[in-house]
Structures are given as structure tokens and as C-alpha cells.
Amino acid sequence: MLRLLSLLQTHRYWPGQELAGRLEVSERTLRRDVDRLRELGYPVDAGRGVGGGYQLRSGAAMPPLLLDDEEAVAIAVGLQAAAGGAVAGMEEPAVRALAKVASVMPPRLRRRVEALRTYTVPAALGGEPAIDAAALTVIALACRDDERLRFGYRARDGERTTRTVEPHRLVSRGRRWYLVAWDVERHDWRTFRVDRLADPEPTGTRFRQRELPGGDAAEFVRERIAAIPTRYQVEVLLRAPAAEVEPGARPWATVEPVDDRSCRLLMNTDTLHWPTMLLTTLNRDFEVVRPAELRDHLRATAELLLRSGGA
């Protein structure tokens, strides 16, 4: 049946006699196996009479697929790229799919995927650190399997520690990934930036998932990031509706509506380069409320651009 499914997934029309010959079975056995595939949810059309045959058509749900070696490697590599932010909005589904593919991939194919990952250098945008897709896969599997995880971690101040956690969810914010987990030794919920995490390793110890405060992992990460003390608290009034500004501002800033024609942009940052770049990208009239240093930085940037442009 698996060989039959593999042939049908080429989506060509197979004459019954030819298909039975390829499988080295009788046409009666072929009909029985086709009926079994239908019972499993595979929509197989059959043509009757002389020259009748079979073809797999698109159904209402996604059935399990059979992949050859090259297809499996191509899918894994593509998912790694998507997990790293190559396709906006696809990061989290890509990690879930990559975890499923990796968990059933034979060792010889894992080695090929690992070689491609090791010797391919991604170009991170905006100075963001490159994300290790292999680490994401290990973490995602630990979240799925409710298995404790151990890893090295470099904190914001540079301190290095070894952590043992009960992983809950991976959360993507822009081109950064965060792990929400219960820290076993600190007896509290924590968020960990995945790019600061080293050598994640499942411990083999299972656990029962705890209830996350608020129940929303993405909101939990957002609140934790907002609570981190930063050098600058930026507030800017933009002369544009919040609905027009928000898609371009996420996830680096929060947008609050003021009225139908204006909104407030809020951002915590250690450098003024980021709000300067974001305001330039949004291309809307604005007024800086705070900090005063941002006005000076914008003025200096404008003068530099004017000089460089020959004005």
C-alpha cells in the first residue's frame, strides 16, 4: 500500500493494468488496496472499463505524504529558511513542521540536512543574529513531548549559566525567537532568547505542563520585554490612523490610536538608531514627545543625509 501511495502521489493517471504490474500484484489486490486508501481518507478516483485506471486527486484535508530522499531534504532545508524569518509570518508554522519532519527523518538524511545548514551562511537582516534552525527543532520537540530541556544561556548582561527548564512554547517576534518555559531551579516562569541559548539538549525527564499566567505565550513574552529596563522610552505622535501605522511598526513598537487621524507610537530601546529607522520607513508626519535626545539624533541624521546628497 505504501508503494501504491507513493506512485499515486505523482498525480499522474495510472492505467490499472500498468499500476498492478509496477506493484507486482493482481488487479484484484490493487482494487482492494485502493479501497483501503479511500478508507484512510485518500481521494482516489477510478476509471472503469477498458483502459480504466486510478488517479489521486486533491481532497478536503491534507493526508500523510510519502517523500523520497531528495524531497525530504528539500523540505527540511526550506523549513529551516522559513523558521529563520525568510518568509514573514511563517516562522512558527515552519518550526512545527520542521519538528515533525526531523522526528521521522532517517539518520543519513539528517546528516545531509545538517551539512547544508553548517556550510550555508544566512544573511541576517538589520544586524539581527542568525537563528539556529537545529536548536529550534530540538526545542520544539521538547515542547511537543513535554520533556525537560537543558542548555547554556547568556543573559543580557553577559552572565553565562546552565538552565534546566520545562519548555512551554516558542514565540516568534520579528526575526527573534523566544522560549517560554518554567525554570526548574528558579521555580518561576521565564523567557529565553533563542539566539542567546547554546546546545539545547533534552534530558529524558517528562513533566506535566503547568498553567501559564494569562494563558497566552505571545502576550507573556510581550509583557516581559516591555518590563525590561532600557535606556530610552520613545513616544512619538504620528499624523496617520493607527490601522495604517501598526502593520509597519510591529513588532518593534506599540501603536495606540489617539483619534481617527492620528496615533501614538511607543518603543523601548537602548539605541536611537532603531526608532530613527522605523520613523523613516513609516514615512508619515510625526512629532517627538520624548526623549529629547531623539530630536537631536533625527536632526543630526537629516543633516548627514543632506550633506551626502549634495544639498
C-alpha positions as CSV (number, residue, x, y, z in Angstrom):
1,M,0.0,0.0,0.0
2,L,2.9,2.4,0.7
3,R,4.4,1.7,-2.7
4,L,0.9,2.2,-4.2
5,L,0.5,5.6,-2.4
6,S,4.0,6.7,-3.5
7,L,3.1,6.1,-7.1
8,L,-0.3,7.7,-6.9
9,Q,1.2,10.9,-5.3
10,T,3.0,11.6,-8.6
11,H,-0.6,12.8,-9.6
12,R,-0.5,11.1,-13.0
13,Y,-3.2,8.9,-14.3
14,W,-2.2,5.2,-13.9
15,P,-3.9,2.5,-16.1
16,G,-4.9,-0.3,-13.7
17,Q,-3.0,-3.0,-15.5
18,E,0.2,-0.9,-15.6
19,L,-0.1,0.0,-11.9
20,A,-0.7,-3.6,-10.9
21,G,2.4,-4.6,-13.0
22,R,4.6,-2.0,-11.3
23,L,3.5,-3.3,-7.9
24,E,3.7,-6.9,-8.9
25,V,0.2,-7.7,-7.7
26,S,-3.1,-8.8,-9.2
27,E,-5.7,-6.2,-10.3
28,R,-8.0,-7.6,-7.6
29,T,-5.3,-6.9,-4.9
30,L,-4.9,-3.5,-6.4
31,R,-8.6,-2.7,-6.1
32,R,-8.6,-3.9,-2.5
33,D,-5.6,-1.7,-1.6
34,V,-7.2,1.3,-3.3
35,D,-10.3,0.8,-1.2
36,R,-8.2,0.7,1.9
37,L,-6.6,4.0,0.9
38,R,-10.0,5.5,0.5
39,E,-11.0,4.4,4.0
40,L,-7.9,6.2,5.3
41,G,-9.1,9.4,3.6
42,Y,-7.1,9.4,0.4
43,P,-9.4,10.5,-2.5
44,V,-8.6,8.0,-5.3
45,D,-10.6,8.4,-8.5
46,A,-11.1,5.2,-10.6
47,G,-11.9,4.9,-14.3
48,R,-13.9,1.9,-15.4
49,G,-13.9,-0.3,-18.5
50,V,-11.1,-1.0,-20.9
51,G,-8.1,1.3,-20.1
52,G,-9.6,2.1,-16.7
53,G,-7.2,3.3,-14.1
54,Y,-6.6,5.3,-10.9
55,Q,-5.6,8.9,-10.0
56,L,-5.1,10.6,-6.7
57,R,-7.0,14.0,-6.6
58,S,-6.9,16.8,-4.1
59,G,-9.1,16.2,-1.1
60,A,-10.7,18.3,1.7
61,A,-7.9,17.5,4.2
62,M,-4.1,17.1,4.0
63,P,-3.3,13.4,4.1
64,P,0.1,12.0,5.1
65,L,2.7,12.2,2.4
66,L,5.4,9.9,1.2
67,L,8.6,11.6,0.2
68,D,11.7,10.4,-1.5
69,D,15.2,11.3,0.0
70,E,15.7,14.4,-2.2
71,E,12.2,15.8,-1.4
72,A,12.6,15.3,2.3
73,V,15.9,17.1,2.3
74,A,14.5,19.9,0.2
75,I,11.5,20.4,2.6
76,A,13.7,20.4,5.7
77,V,16.1,23.0,4.2
78,G,13.1,25.1,3.1
79,L,11.5,24.9,6.5
80,Q,14.8,25.9,8.1
81,A,14.9,29.0,6.0
82,A,11.3,29.9,6.8
83,A,11.9,29.3,10.5
84,G,14.7,31.8,10.3
85,G,12.4,34.5,9.0
86,A,12.9,34.1,5.3
87,V,9.1,34.2,4.8
88,A,7.2,36.7,7.0
89,G,4.5,35.2,9.2
90,M,5.7,31.6,8.5
91,E,8.2,31.2,11.3
92,E,6.1,29.4,13.9
93,P,4.3,27.0,11.4
94,A,7.7,26.3,9.8
95,V,9.2,25.3,13.2
96,R,6.2,23.0,14.0
97,A,6.5,21.3,10.6
98,L,10.3,21.1,10.8
99,A,10.0,19.3,14.2
100,K,7.6,16.7,12.6
101,V,9.9,16.1,9.6
102,A,13.0,15.9,11.8
103,S,11.5,13.4,14.2
104,V,10.9,10.8,11.5
105,M,13.9,11.5,9.2
106,P,16.4,8.7,9.0
107,P,20.0,9.5,10.2
108,R,21.5,9.6,6.7
109,L,19.1,12.4,5.7
110,R,19.6,14.3,8.9
111,R,23.4,14.3,8.2
112,R,22.7,15.8,4.7
113,V,20.4,18.5,6.1
114,E,23.0,19.3,8.9
115,A,25.8,19.6,6.3
116,L,23.7,22.0,4.2
117,R,22.9,24.0,7.4
118,T,26.6,24.1,8.5
119,Y,28.1,25.2,5.2
120,T,25.4,27.6,4.2
121,V,25.8,31.2,5.6
122,P,22.5,33.1,6.1
123,A,22.5,36.9,5.7
124,A,20.7,38.2,8.7
125,L,18.8,41.5,8.1
126,G,19.2,44.6,10.2
127,G,22.0,43.2,12.3
128,E,19.7,40.6,13.8
129,P,21.5,37.4,15.0
130,A,21.0,34.3,12.8
131,I,18.8,31.6,14.4
132,D,20.0,28.0,14.6
133,A,17.2,26.0,13.0
134,A,18.5,22.8,14.5
135,A,18.2,24.4,18.0
136,L,14.7,25.5,17.2
137,T,13.8,21.9,16.2
138,V,15.2,20.5,19.4
139,I,13.2,23.0,21.5
140,A,10.0,22.5,19.5
141,L,10.2,18.7,20.0
142,A,10.8,19.2,23.8
143,C,7.7,21.5,23.9
144,R,5.7,18.9,22.0
145,D,6.8,15.9,24.0
146,D,6.7,17.6,27.5
147,E,10.3,16.8,28.1
148,R,12.7,18.8,30.2
149,L,15.4,20.7,28.4
150,R,19.0,21.7,29.5
151,F,21.0,24.4,27.8
152,G,23.6,27.1,28.3
153,Y,22.4,30.7,28.4
154,R,24.0,34.1,28.1
155,A,21.9,36.7,29.9
156,R,21.5,40.3,28.7
157,D,24.4,41.4,31.0
158,G,26.7,38.7,29.6
159,E,26.4,36.3,32.5
160,R,26.5,32.7,31.4
161,T,24.6,30.0,33.2
162,T,23.3,26.5,32.7
163,R,19.5,26.2,32.8
164,T,17.1,23.3,33.2
165,V,13.5,24.1,32.1
166,E,10.1,22.7,31.4
167,P,9.5,24.2,27.9
168,H,6.1,25.5,27.1
169,R,6.0,27.4,23.8
170,L,8.3,29.0,21.2
171,V,7.2,32.6,20.3
172,S,8.4,34.5,17.2
173,R,8.7,38.3,17.3
174,G,10.0,39.7,14.1
175,R,13.3,37.9,13.4
176,R,13.8,36.9,17.0
177,W,12.6,33.7,18.8
178,Y,11.8,33.4,22.5
179,L,11.3,30.2,24.6
180,V,8.6,30.5,27.3
181,A,9.4,27.9,30.0
182,W,9.2,27.0,33.7
183,D,12.7,27.4,35.2
184,V,13.1,24.3,37.4
185,E,15.8,25.8,39.7
186,R,14.3,29.3,40.0
187,H,10.7,27.9,40.4
188,D,9.2,30.6,38.1
189,W,8.3,31.3,34.5
190,R,11.0,32.7,32.3
191,T,11.5,33.8,28.7
192,F,14.8,33.0,26.9
193,R,16.0,34.5,23.7
194,V,16.9,31.5,21.5
195,D,19.9,33.3,19.9
196,R,21.5,33.5,23.4
197,L,20.8,29.8,24.1
198,A,23.6,27.2,23.5
199,D,23.5,23.4,23.0
200,P,19.8,22.7,23.9
201,E,19.6,19.0,25.0
202,P,16.6,17.0,26.1
203,T,17.1,15.4,29.5
204,G,14.7,12.4,29.0
205,T,12.7,13.5,32.0
206,R,8.9,14.0,31.3
207,F,6.8,16.6,33.1
208,R,3.1,17.7,33.3
209,Q,2.5,21.1,31.7
210,R,1.8,23.9,34.2
211,E,-0.7,26.6,33.6
212,L,0.9,29.7,32.1
213,P,-0.1,33.0,33.7
214,G,-2.6,34.6,31.4
215,G,-2.6,31.6,29.1
216,D,-1.2,33.4,26.1
217,A,2.5,32.8,25.4
218,A,2.9,35.6,22.9
219,E,1.4,38.2,25.3
220,F,3.5,36.8,28.1
221,V,6.7,37.5,26.0
222,R,5.4,40.9,25.1
223,E,4.9,41.9,28.7
224,R,8.3,40.6,29.8
225,I,10.1,42.5,27.0
226,A,8.2,45.7,27.9
227,A,9.2,45.3,31.5
228,I,13.0,45.2,30.7
229,P,14.6,48.5,31.7
230,T,16.0,50.3,28.7
231,R,17.9,53.5,28.1
232,Y,15.2,55.3,26.1
233,Q,11.4,55.3,26.3
234,V,10.3,56.6,23.0
235,E,6.9,58.3,22.4
236,V,6.0,59.8,19.1
237,L,2.7,61.2,17.7
238,L,2.1,60.3,14.1
239,R,-0.4,62.0,11.8
240,A,-1.9,58.8,10.5
241,P,-4.6,56.3,11.6
242,A,-3.3,53.5,13.9
243,A,-4.6,50.9,11.4
244,E,-2.2,52.3,8.8
245,V,0.8,52.5,11.0
246,E,0.6,49.3,13.1
247,P,1.5,46.8,10.3
248,G,4.8,48.5,9.6
249,A,5.6,49.1,13.3
250,R,5.1,45.6,14.6
251,P,6.8,44.0,16.5
252,W,9.4,46.7,17.3
253,A,6.9,49.2,18.7
254,T,3.4,49.5,20.2
255,V,0.8,51.7,18.4
256,E,-2.1,53.3,20.2
257,P,-4.9,55.3,18.5
258,V,-5.3,58.9,19.5
259,D,-8.2,59.7,17.2
260,D,-9.3,58.8,13.6
261,R,-6.4,60.6,12.0
262,S,-3.5,60.2,14.5
263,C,-1.9,57.6,16.8
264,R,0.9,57.3,19.4
265,L,4.0,55.1,18.8
266,L,5.7,53.7,21.9
267,M,9.1,52.0,21.9
268,N,11.7,50.9,24.5
269,T,15.2,50.8,23.1
270,D,18.9,51.1,24.1
271,T,19.8,52.9,20.9
272,L,18.1,55.7,18.9
273,H,19.1,54.2,15.6
274,W,16.0,51.8,15.7
275,P,13.3,54.5,16.1
276,T,15.0,56.7,13.5
277,M,15.0,53.8,11.0
278,L,11.4,52.9,11.9
279,L,10.1,56.5,11.6
280,T,11.8,56.9,8.2
281,T,10.3,53.6,7.0
282,L,6.8,54.6,8.1
283,N,7.1,57.8,6.0
284,R,4.5,59.8,8.0
285,D,4.5,63.2,9.5
286,F,5.3,63.0,13.2
287,E,6.1,64.9,16.4
288,V,8.6,63.5,19.0
289,V,7.2,63.7,22.5
290,R,10.1,62.0,24.2
291,P,13.1,61.7,24.7
292,A,14.7,65.0,23.7
293,E,17.8,63.1,22.6
294,L,15.7,61.6,19.7
295,R,15.0,65.0,18.3
296,D,18.8,65.7,18.3
297,H,19.5,62.3,16.7
298,L,16.9,62.9,14.0
299,R,18.3,66.3,13.3
300,A,21.9,65.0,13.0
301,T,20.8,62.2,10.8
302,A,18.9,64.6,8.5
303,E,21.9,66.8,8.2
304,L,24.1,63.9,7.3
305,L,21.7,62.8,4.6
306,L,21.5,66.3,3.2
307,R,25.3,66.6,3.1
308,S,25.7,63.2,1.5
309,G,23.0,64.0,-1.1
310,G,24.9,67.1,-2.2
311,A,22.4,69.6,-0.7
